[in-house]
Each structure stands twice: as structure tokens, then as C-alpha cells.
Amino acid sequence: MNKSGLGAALRELRESSGLEAKAVARGAAMSRSKLSKIENGNATPSVTDVDCILRAVGVSDEVKLEYMAAARQAATEVTAWRLIRRLGYSRKQQQVQALESQTTLLCLFQPSLIPGLLQTPEYVRAVFARRNLTDVQLERAVGARLARQTVLYSEGKQFRFIITESVLRWLVVPPLVMVGQLDRLISVSRLPNVDIRVVALSTPQVDFPGHSFSIKDVRTVTVETVHAETVVPDPRDVALYVSKFDGFSRTALVGDEMRAAIECVRDELLRKQETG
């Protein structure tokens, strides 16, 4: 299967399943018109698009491997945030949720914000409030992100989060609200399938944080930059991110030591409020 024929092949797959286009589009968290453009060869599907469509159609692992391999033959995909905004942040969150539901191992490195899956409702709202959304758009985006968090309690899934200490101190929300956010980190870290690590500012490092990224099943990497989201499918590039993640994992605080560090920051915030 070559790249140019991928859209037609996806259409044939959908038709053979007996599903209508609108049902697959809804299941893939995309518009009916976008699915039509993909199936008719007027738009090249991204790795994320193909993954979502296959999930919506419901195919065997063997078929999925074949189609995903064809999708990964495409170059690294870059989607500007202005296009994601046009799509709608709530729809984007639904797409991410669809992918996370199919991911067995998610590794996320975050030097800027609390990871979305670990955010409290107040923190989520503060993040999206900075994107100049209407009240309706804001409510939908917040609800969609919070809905994603149920995946943390799914069986057979593993989550590994690495955040820098600066994330704990960056006051995206008021101090007392941040205290609640830090308590949530401590609470979620006790889940048996969740590993949260903190890179302490006082620990000597041989690498640099750079930017946030997530690794899904050591197959693809999603990178967030100022202007765009980039999905990296090339195994050689994925390996670079895996190496970076593992490097910080070895130097980061984990377990009770990690929880003690978070509690220390939390208590500092409380003391400042009491004396302020």
C-alpha cells in the first residue's frame, strides 16, 4: 500500500465494515467533511488520523499494523496551533482521548506545565482561559480534558510522567489552588500503574529540558512547540526521545522521595499564605 492510495484503502475498509461515514467520523473525533477528503485523496491523513479511523472502524491488530505502517511512511507531520484552534480544542481533546485509549504505555516529559492527565479542574480552566476562548468553547475544552483522565484507571495501561521542579513552582493558578493541584499529584502517584517523577533543581544534570513531549508505545512522539504540534513517527527519531526520557528518569526523584519534594513545595505555598 503506497501513501497515495491510503485514503482509498481506508474508504474500502470502512465500506466493507458496513459502517456509514458519519458514524466513523464521529468515532474518530473528526468532521464528516475531513473524513471525506481523506477517503477521496484530497487530504493526506496524518498518523493520528489513521489511528483514529482504524479505531472507529474496528479492525484486527494485523490490519492495523499494515495501515499504520503506511501512514508512518509519510514525513513528520506538523499542525499549527491556529489550525487546531479552528478545529476546536474540545475536538482536539477528544482525538487525544481516542489515541490514549489505544495506548498501552504513555511516557510524558513536561518542563512547563502539569501534564493534562494530572491537572485539577481549576488548573485545566486556567490553562485554556489563556487561549481567548468563548465561554462555551472554554467549558467544552475543560470538560473534554477532564474526561480524558478516566484512562488513568484503565486496566492494562502504564503511565510514566516526568516533570521538572519548576513546574511545581510555576503559579499558573493562585497559590492555594496550586496547593490542591500538588495534592492531586501526590494522590495520583499512588496508583499502581502511574509513575510520577520530579527532576529536582538541585540535582546535577547532563541534559537540558528543552520542550515537552509524549511517547506512545515507543511508536510515535508528539512534541508541542510555540507554534505547532509535531508528530514524529520515524523510529530513529523516536529513539532519541526515548533516550532523553530515560536519562531524566534516572536522575529524577521517585516514590516517597518524590512525594516529599512535592509536599515541601506545597508547604512553602501554605506558609506564604499564612504570613502574607
C-alpha positions as CSV (number, residue, x, y, z in Angstrom):
1,M,0.0,0.0,0.0
2,N,1.5,3.3,-1.0
3,K,0.8,6.7,0.6
4,S,-1.3,8.0,-2.3
5,G,-3.7,5.0,-2.1
6,L,-4.1,5.1,1.7
7,G,-7.2,7.3,1.6
8,A,-9.0,5.0,-0.9
9,A,-7.9,1.9,1.1
10,L,-9.4,3.5,4.3
11,R,-12.6,4.1,2.4
12,E,-12.8,0.5,1.2
13,L,-12.1,-0.7,4.8
14,R,-14.9,1.4,6.1
15,E,-17.4,0.3,3.4
16,S,-16.5,-3.4,3.9
17,S,-17.3,-2.9,7.6
18,G,-20.8,-1.7,6.8
19,L,-20.4,1.5,8.8
20,E,-21.6,4.8,7.4
21,A,-19.1,7.6,7.0
22,K,-20.8,9.8,9.6
23,A,-20.5,7.0,12.2
24,V,-16.8,6.6,11.6
25,A,-16.2,10.3,11.6
26,R,-17.9,10.6,14.9
27,G,-15.9,7.7,16.4
28,A,-12.7,9.2,15.0
29,A,-13.5,12.6,16.5
30,M,-13.3,14.4,13.2
31,S,-15.7,16.1,10.9
32,R,-17.6,14.3,8.2
33,S,-16.0,16.6,5.5
34,K,-12.5,15.8,6.8
35,L,-13.1,12.1,6.5
36,S,-14.5,12.6,3.0
37,K,-11.4,14.5,1.9
38,I,-9.1,11.7,3.3
39,E,-11.1,8.9,1.6
40,N,-11.2,10.8,-1.7
41,G,-7.5,11.6,-1.7
42,N,-8.0,15.3,-1.3
43,A,-6.2,15.4,2.1
44,T,-3.3,13.3,3.3
45,P,-4.2,11.6,6.6
46,S,-1.8,12.0,9.5
47,V,-0.7,9.1,11.7
48,T,-3.2,10.3,14.2
49,D,-6.0,10.5,11.7
50,V,-5.3,6.9,10.5
51,D,-5.1,5.6,14.1
52,C,-8.4,7.2,15.0
53,I,-10.2,6.0,11.8
54,L,-9.0,2.4,12.4
55,R,-10.2,2.6,15.9
56,A,-13.6,3.8,14.8
57,V,-13.9,1.1,12.2
58,G,-12.7,-1.6,14.5
59,V,-10.0,-3.7,12.7
60,S,-7.7,-6.6,13.7
61,D,-4.2,-6.0,15.0
62,E,-2.8,-7.4,11.8
63,V,-4.7,-4.9,9.6
64,K,-3.9,-2.1,11.9
65,L,-0.2,-2.8,11.7
66,E,-0.4,-2.7,7.9
67,Y,-2.3,0.6,7.7
68,M,-0.2,2.3,10.4
69,A,3.0,1.3,8.6
70,A,1.7,3.0,5.5
71,A,0.8,6.1,7.5
72,R,4.2,6.3,9.0
73,Q,5.9,6.4,5.6
74,A,4.8,10.0,5.5
75,A,7.1,12.7,6.7
76,T,6.9,14.1,10.2
77,E,3.6,15.9,10.4
78,V,3.3,19.4,11.8
79,T,-0.1,21.0,12.7
80,A,-0.1,24.7,13.6
81,W,-2.0,25.6,16.7
82,R,-4.1,28.1,14.7
83,L,-5.5,25.1,12.8
84,I,-6.1,23.2,16.0
85,R,-7.9,26.2,17.3
86,R,-10.1,26.2,14.2
87,L,-10.9,22.6,14.7
88,G,-11.8,23.3,18.3
89,Y,-9.8,22.5,21.5
90,S,-12.6,20.2,22.7
91,R,-12.5,18.2,19.5
92,K,-8.7,18.0,19.8
93,Q,-9.0,16.7,23.3
94,Q,-11.4,14.0,22.0
95,Q,-8.9,13.0,19.4
96,V,-6.1,12.7,22.1
97,Q,-8.5,10.7,24.3
98,A,-9.1,8.3,21.4
99,L,-5.4,7.7,21.0
100,E,-4.8,7.4,24.7
101,S,-7.5,4.7,24.9
102,Q,-5.5,2.6,22.4
103,T,-2.1,3.3,24.0
104,T,-0.6,0.7,26.5
105,L,2.4,2.7,27.6
106,L,2.4,6.5,27.7
107,C,5.6,8.4,28.7
108,L,5.3,12.2,29.1
109,F,8.0,14.7,29.8
110,Q,6.8,18.1,30.8
111,P,9.1,21.1,31.9
112,S,6.4,23.7,31.6
113,L,3.0,22.6,32.9
114,I,1.3,20.0,35.0
115,P,0.5,17.2,32.4
116,G,-3.1,17.3,31.2
117,L,-4.0,13.9,32.6
118,L,-2.9,15.1,36.1
119,Q,-4.5,18.6,36.1
120,T,-7.2,19.6,38.5
121,P,-10.4,21.2,37.1
122,E,-9.1,24.6,38.3
123,Y,-5.7,24.2,36.6
124,V,-7.3,23.0,33.4
125,R,-9.6,26.0,33.3
126,A,-6.6,28.3,33.9
127,V,-4.7,26.8,31.0
128,F,-7.5,27.1,28.5
129,A,-8.6,30.5,29.8
130,R,-5.3,31.9,28.3
131,R,-6.4,30.9,24.8
132,N,-9.1,33.5,24.4
133,L,-12.0,31.1,24.0
134,T,-15.6,31.9,24.3
135,D,-17.4,30.8,27.5
136,V,-18.9,27.8,25.6
137,Q,-15.6,26.8,24.0
138,L,-13.9,27.0,27.4
139,E,-16.5,24.8,29.1
140,R,-16.3,22.2,26.3
141,A,-12.5,22.2,26.3
142,V,-12.3,21.8,30.1
143,G,-14.9,19.0,30.1
144,A,-13.1,17.2,27.3
145,R,-9.7,17.3,29.0
146,L,-11.2,16.1,32.3
147,A,-13.0,13.3,30.5
148,R,-9.6,12.1,29.3
149,Q,-8.4,11.5,32.9
150,T,-10.6,8.4,33.3
151,V,-7.9,6.5,31.3
152,L,-5.6,6.6,34.3
153,Y,-7.9,4.0,35.9
154,S,-8.0,1.6,33.0
155,E,-6.5,-1.9,33.4
156,G,-3.5,-2.9,31.3
157,K,-2.2,0.6,30.9
158,Q,1.0,2.2,32.2
159,F,1.7,5.9,32.6
160,R,5.1,7.4,33.2
161,F,5.3,11.2,33.9
162,I,8.5,13.2,34.4
163,I,8.1,16.9,35.4
164,T,10.7,19.4,36.4
165,E,10.6,21.0,39.9
166,S,10.0,24.4,38.2
167,V,6.5,23.1,37.1
168,L,5.6,22.6,40.8
169,R,6.5,26.3,41.4
170,W,5.1,27.9,38.3
171,L,2.0,29.7,39.6
172,V,-0.4,29.1,36.7
173,V,-3.1,29.3,39.3
174,P,-3.3,31.2,42.7
175,P,-1.1,29.7,45.5
176,L,-3.9,28.0,47.4
177,V,-5.3,26.5,44.2
178,M,-1.8,25.2,43.3
179,V,-1.8,23.5,46.7
180,G,-4.8,21.4,45.6
181,Q,-3.0,20.6,42.4
182,L,0.1,19.4,44.2
183,D,-2.1,17.3,46.4
184,R,-3.6,15.7,43.3
185,L,-0.1,14.8,42.1
186,I,0.6,13.1,45.3
187,S,-2.7,11.2,45.3
188,V,-2.4,10.0,41.6
189,S,1.2,8.9,42.2
190,R,-0.1,6.2,44.4
191,L,-2.0,4.5,41.6
192,P,-0.2,1.2,40.8
193,N,0.0,1.9,37.1
194,V,1.2,5.5,37.4
195,D,4.8,6.5,37.8
196,I,5.4,10.3,38.5
197,R,9.0,11.6,38.8
198,V,10.3,15.1,39.6
199,V,13.6,16.4,38.3
200,A,14.9,18.5,41.2
201,L,16.6,21.8,40.5
202,S,19.4,20.9,42.9
203,T,20.3,17.7,41.1
204,P,23.3,17.9,38.7
205,Q,22.2,17.3,35.1
206,V,23.9,16.4,31.9
207,D,20.9,17.1,29.7
208,F,18.6,20.1,29.0
209,P,14.8,20.1,29.4
210,G,14.1,21.7,26.0
211,H,10.3,21.2,25.5
212,S,7.5,18.8,26.4
213,F,6.9,15.6,24.5
214,S,4.9,12.4,24.9
215,I,5.9,8.9,23.7
216,K,3.1,6.5,22.8
217,D,4.0,2.8,23.0
218,V,7.6,3.7,21.8
219,R,6.0,4.1,18.3
220,T,5.3,7.8,17.9
221,V,6.3,11.0,19.7
222,T,4.2,14.2,20.0
223,V,6.1,17.4,20.5
224,E,4.5,20.7,21.4
225,T,6.2,23.9,20.4
226,V,5.1,27.5,20.5
227,H,3.5,27.5,17.1
228,A,2.6,23.9,16.4
229,E,2.2,20.3,17.4
230,T,4.5,17.8,15.7
231,V,4.0,14.1,15.5
232,V,7.3,12.1,14.9
233,P,6.8,8.6,13.6
234,D,10.4,7.7,12.4
235,P,11.8,5.0,14.7
236,R,15.3,6.7,14.6
237,D,13.8,10.0,15.9
238,V,11.6,8.2,18.4
239,A,14.7,6.5,19.8
240,L,16.2,10.0,20.5
241,Y,13.2,10.9,22.7
242,V,13.2,7.6,24.4
243,S,16.8,8.1,25.3
244,K,16.2,11.6,26.6
245,F,13.2,10.4,28.7
246,D,15.2,7.5,30.2
247,G,18.1,9.9,31.0
248,F,15.9,12.2,33.1
249,S,14.1,9.2,34.6
250,R,17.4,8.0,36.1
251,T,18.1,11.4,37.8
252,A,14.6,12.2,38.9
253,L,13.1,11.8,42.3
254,V,10.6,8.9,42.6
255,G,8.3,7.3,45.1
256,D,8.3,8.6,48.7
257,E,11.3,10.9,47.9
258,M,9.3,12.5,45.0
259,R,6.2,12.9,47.2
260,A,8.3,14.5,50.0
261,A,9.6,17.1,47.4
262,I,6.1,17.9,46.3
263,E,4.9,18.2,49.9
264,C,7.8,20.6,50.6
265,V,6.7,22.9,47.8
266,R,3.1,22.7,48.9
267,D,4.0,23.6,52.5
268,E,6.1,26.5,51.3
269,L,3.0,27.9,49.5
270,L,0.8,27.4,52.6
271,R,3.3,29.2,54.8
272,K,3.5,32.1,52.4
273,Q,-0.3,32.4,52.5
274,E,-0.3,32.3,56.3
275,T,2.3,35.0,56.6
276,G,1.3,37.1,53.6
